[in-house]
Amino acid sequence: MVRKLHDYFVIGLKGMAMGAADVVPGVSGGTIAFISGIYEELLSTISNVNLSLLRTLKTSGIKAAWKQLNGSFLTALFLGVFVSIVSLAKVIKHLLESQPILLWSFFFGLVLASIIYIARQITNWNFKAFLILVLGAALAFFITTLNPLVLESSSSGFLFLAGAIAICAMILPGISGSFILLLLGAYKPVLEAVNNRDFKIILTFMAGAVVGLLTFSRVLKWLFTKYKNLTLAVLTGFIIGSLNKIWPWKETLTWRTNSHGVKVPFNQQSVSPFSFDEDPQLMLAVAFSILGFVLILGMEKLAVKKQ
């Protein structure tokens, strides 16, 4: 595939969208990769990082190894992800605190449209596909009901392991890597490290993420090669089940005090906007949901037109 400079610019923008999604607990960067048309190329490219790449580097030089790696694609994509996470971490954190209903509404519409998009890719709807979809939805829903760990550790070993686990979720459409970090108790230390430019914590977390990514991407690539239809069905189920986590209206059941002495929600459940204790901002919430929904449909139209 011959790409021009503007193609890599677009890939960088897709990376920025993935990074923005991964900052929000409940939204998956893998979903963005899928609907933007780069998911399978991303899996295939990451899987190319192996011993044969080192042999190519040794026998044919840097240029051949870079081509085998699809290095320009990876560089543009992960540069976009990195820029987005560093630049948007504080913005997303502020919006989660000041306008949570509108932010969640936007992502709810975005994820809802993603379900339709990915479900369309399933070519054979049979009993097995429906069963896999339902099981995937049930598993994802169960994960969204789990309580985050109170422990917030910043030890190197813990953050390395958290990075390896979270990156697996980040490249799975429907499973939020940020929410997995939240469940593990690693979300706050990682977010603070990004905001404070604590490169020791960031590099430790990234090292774990690299190990997890290189391992899990091969599993996903194999599944797409051998069982693409069923893999798409379970991913669709994951996204359906994840909707509970990003439902805009939540009732806080229990609170906890964080390390700064501030009370924050610990256990929440989804409620109807009509029984929400505060201003539900219903009209604005619907508008932002529609905006997210239309944005995904627009991306799909552009992808089809380009093809």
C-alpha positions in Angstrom: 0.0 0.0 0.0 1.5 3.3 -1.1 0.6 6.2 1.2 1.2 9.9 0.9 1.9 12.4 3.6 -1.8 13.4 4.1 -2.7 9.7 4.6 -0.3 9.6 7.6 -1.8 12.8 8.9 -5.2 11.2 8.8 -3.8 8.1 10.6 -2.4 10.5 13.2 -5.9 12.0 13.7 -7.3 8.5 14.1 -4.6 7.9 16.7 -5.7 11.1 18.5 -9.3 9.9 18.6 -8.1 6.6 20.0 -6.1 8.3 22.7 -9.0 10.6 23.6 -11.3 7.5 24.0 -8.8 5.6 26.1 -8.5 8.5 28.6 -12.2 8.1 29.5 -13.1 5.1 31.8 -15.8 3.2 29.8 -14.8 4.0 26.2 -12.5 1.8 24.2 -9.8 3.0 21.8 -10.2 -0.3 20.1 -13.7 0.7 19.1 -12.4 3.9 17.5 -9.7 1.8 15.6 -12.4 -0.5 14.3 -14.8 2.1 13.1 -12.0 4.1 11.5 -11.0 1.2 9.4 -7.5 0.5 10.8 -8.2 -2.2 13.4 -7.0 -5.3 11.4 -4.0 -3.5 10.0 -3.1 -2.4 13.5 -3.2 -6.0 14.8 -1.3 -7.3 11.8 1.3 -4.6 12.1 1.9 -5.2 15.8 2.2 -9.0 15.1 5.1 -8.2 12.8 7.2 -7.3 15.7 9.0 -10.7 16.1 12.3 -12.4 15.5 12.0 -12.4 11.8 12.0 -8.6 12.0 15.4 -8.7 13.7 16.7 -11.1 11.0 15.5 -8.7 8.3 17.2 -5.8 10.1 20.5 -7.8 10.2 20.4 -9.1 6.6 18.7 -6.4 4.7 19.1 -3.2 6.7 16.9 -0.6 8.4 14.9 0.3 5.4 13.7 -3.2 4.7 12.9 -3.8 8.4 11.0 -0.5 8.6 8.9 -1.6 5.6 8.2 -5.1 7.1 7.2 -3.4 10.4 4.9 -1.0 8.6 6.8 1.6 10.7 5.4 4.7 9.2 1.8 3.6 10.0 2.7 2.7 13.6 4.7 6.0 14.1 1.8 8.2 12.8 -0.8 6.3 14.8 1.0 6.1 18.2 2.2 9.7 17.9 -1.4 10.7 17.6 -2.3 8.6 20.6 0.5 10.0 22.7 -0.2 13.6 21.7 -3.9 13.1 22.5 -3.3 11.5 25.9 -0.8 14.2 27.0 -2.8 17.1 25.7 -6.4 15.9 26.5 -5.8 14.2 29.9 -6.5 17.4 31.8 -9.4 18.5 29.6 -11.1 15.1 29.9 -10.5 15.1 33.7 -12.1 18.6 33.9 -15.1 17.6 31.8 -15.6 14.4 33.9 -15.9 16.7 36.9 -17.7 19.7 35.5 -20.0 18.2 32.7 -20.2 14.5 33.3 -23.7 14.0 31.8 -22.9 15.8 28.6 -19.5 14.0 28.2 -21.0 10.6 28.9 -24.0 11.3 26.5 -21.6 12.1 23.7 -19.7 8.9 24.2 -23.0 6.9 24.6 -24.1 8.1 21.2 -20.7 7.3 19.7 -20.6 3.8 21.1 -24.3 3.1 20.2 -23.5 3.9 16.5 -20.4 1.7 16.8 -22.5 -1.3 17.7 -24.5 -0.9 14.4 -21.3 -0.4 12.4 -19.5 -3.5 13.8 -22.7 -5.7 13.6 -22.9 -4.9 9.9 -19.5 -6.6 9.4 -20.9 -9.9 10.5 -21.7 -11.8 7.4 -23.4 -14.9 8.8 -25.9 -14.4 11.6 -26.6 -17.9 13.0 -27.4 -19.4 16.4 -23.7 -19.6 17.4 -23.1 -15.9 16.5 -26.1 -14.8 18.5 -25.0 -16.9 21.5 -21.5 -15.6 21.4 -22.9 -12.0 21.1 -25.1 -12.5 24.2 -22.3 -14.1 26.2 -19.9 -11.2 25.3 -22.6 -8.7 26.3 -23.2 -10.4 29.6 -19.4 -10.5 30.4 -18.9 -6.9 29.5 -22.0 -5.9 31.6 -20.7 -7.9 34.5 -17.3 -6.1 34.3 -19.0 -2.7 34.4 -20.8 -3.6 37.7 -17.5 -4.4 39.5 -16.3 -2.1 42.2 -12.9 -0.4 41.7 -10.2 -1.3 44.1 -9.6 1.2 46.9 -5.8 0.5 46.7 -4.1 3.0 44.5 -0.5 1.7 44.2 2.3 3.3 42.2 4.9 0.5 42.6 6.8 -0.3 39.5 5.8 -4.0 39.4 2.1 -3.2 39.9 2.1 -0.5 37.2 3.9 -2.8 34.8 1.3 -5.5 35.3 -1.5 -2.9 35.1 -0.2 -1.7 31.7 0.0 -5.2 30.3 -3.6 -6.0 31.4 -5.1 -2.6 30.4 -3.5 -2.6 26.9 -5.3 -5.9 26.1 -8.6 -4.2 26.9 -7.6 -1.0 25.0 -7.3 -2.9 21.8 -10.6 -4.8 22.3 -13.6 -2.9 21.0 -16.1 -2.5 23.8 -13.7 -3.1 26.7 -12.3 0.1 28.1 -8.6 0.0 29.1 -9.2 3.0 31.3 -12.0 1.3 33.2 -9.8 -1.8 33.7 -7.2 0.6 35.2 -9.9 2.0 37.4 -10.9 -1.5 38.6 -7.2 -2.3 39.3 -6.8 0.9 41.2 -4.1 2.2 38.7 -6.2 4.8 36.9 -5.5 7.7 39.2 -1.7 7.1 39.6 -1.3 6.8 35.8 -3.4 9.9 35.1 -1.5 11.9 37.7 1.8 10.7 36.2 0.7 12.0 32.7 -0.5 15.3 34.2 2.7 15.7 36.3 5.1 14.5 33.5 6.3 11.7 35.8 8.3 9.8 33.2 9.4 7.0 35.5 5.8 5.9 36.1 4.9 6.6 32.5 7.8 4.5 31.1 7.1 1.6 33.5 3.4 1.5 32.5 4.3 1.7 28.8 6.8 -1.2 29.2 4.1 -3.3 30.5 1.7 -2.2 27.8 4.3 -3.1 25.1 4.6 -6.6 26.5 0.8 -7.1 26.7 0.3 -5.6 23.3 2.8 -7.8 21.5 1.3 -10.9 23.1 -2.4 -10.2 22.9 -2.3 -8.8 19.3 -1.2 -12.2 18.0 -4.2 -13.9 19.7 -6.6 -11.4 18.2 -5.0 -11.7 14.7 -5.3 -15.5 14.9 -9.0 -15.2 15.9 -9.7 -12.8 13.0 -8.0 -15.1 10.6 -9.7 -18.3 11.7 -13.0 -17.2 13.3 -13.7 -13.7 12.0 -17.5 -13.9 12.1 -17.6 -15.2 15.7 -14.9 -12.7 16.7 -17.0 -9.8 15.4 -20.0 -11.2 17.2 -18.3 -11.3 20.6 -16.8 -7.8 20.0 -20.3 -6.5 19.2 -21.5 -8.1 22.5 -18.7 -6.5 24.4 -19.7 -3.1 23.1 -23.4 -3.7 23.9 -22.5 -4.7 27.5 -20.3 -1.7 28.0 -23.2 0.7 27.5 -24.1 0.3 31.1 -20.7 1.9 32.2 -21.2 5.0 30.0 -24.9 5.6 30.8 -25.0 9.3 31.6 -27.2 9.2 34.7 -25.8 7.5 37.7 -26.8 7.2 41.3 -24.0 7.0 43.8 -24.6 4.2 46.3 -21.4 4.5 48.3 -18.5 7.0 48.6 -14.9 6.8 49.5 -12.2 9.3 50.5 -9.3 9.5 48.1 -5.6 10.2 48.9 -6.3 14.0 48.9 -9.1 13.7 51.5 -11.8 14.3 48.9 -15.0 12.3 48.8 -15.5 10.6 45.4 -18.1 8.1 44.1 -17.2 4.4 44.8 -20.2 2.3 43.8 -22.7 3.7 41.3 -25.7 2.3 39.4 -27.5 3.5 36.3 -30.9 5.3 36.8 -33.5 6.9 34.6 -33.0 10.6 33.8 -36.5 11.2 35.2 -35.5 9.8 38.6 -32.1 11.6 38.6 -31.7 13.7 41.8 -30.0 16.6 40.0 -30.6 18.5 36.8 -30.7 15.7 34.1 -29.9 18.2 31.3 -32.0 15.9 29.1 -32.3 18.0 26.0 -28.6 18.8 25.9 -27.8 15.1 26.7 -29.9 13.9 23.8 -28.2 16.5 21.5 -24.8 15.4 22.5 -25.7 11.7 22.0 -27.0 12.5 18.5 -23.8 14.3 17.8 -21.7 11.3 18.8 -24.0 9.0 16.8 -23.8 11.1 13.7 -20.0 11.5 14.0 -19.6 7.7 13.8 -22.0 7.4 10.8 -20.1 10.2 9.1 -16.8 8.4 9.6 -18.4 5.2 8.2 -19.6 7.1 5.1 -16.1 8.6 4.5 -14.5 5.2 4.9 -16.9 3.6 2.4 -16.4 6.5 0.0 -12.6 6.2 0.2 -12.8 2.5 -0.5 
